[in-house]
């Protein structure tokens, strides 16, 4: 699991045995714990970002609805993570395999790499939680990953905020691990591997931002 500490030996093991289930279960369990601890802060942040026209009674209804749905959301989280990680790994697999033929790999190799790399993004979530626990002075920054671009370029649009928030140190480390992985598994240069990874990540983040934009319009969410 310590891919980011000793990448080369781990990547060789991925090529020989692309196992991922145990690591996925561990990461999913920790994600559930972090999400559970973040729940009160996320509810407060959402209420803070509702339009001024929303009454206190409306806010109470929203808060109660979020609390009631938290158990189902957390129970479904492992499935959501599996679908998300599987989709990104599949995208990266097809982009890389369609342009490279010298090292034919199975999808399991790329998915195993993706699951391990997701540990870095879990650290980002943990850092965000830590920030929430020690700093309650600003609700508007509560969903901001520490030292992300969203922290230095404040915006009033949730979709743009989502994109800027994804530009942070943890994302760089995540993309670096994927780049090293693709480079080793396909036996190509790191520059070429980075190109494939950035294409896949760019498509993925564009999709996420589009989803957030739809939710923003439906829920009339504002950043202020």
Secondary structure as UniProt FT lines:
FT   TURN            3..5
FT   HELIX           7..16
FT   HELIX           21..48
FT   TURN            52..53
FT   HELIX           56..99
FT   HELIX           107..134
FT   HELIX           139..141
FT   TURN            142..143
FT   TURN            146..147
FT   HELIX           149..152
FT   HELIX           158..166
FT   HELIX           169..186
FT   HELIX           190..219
//
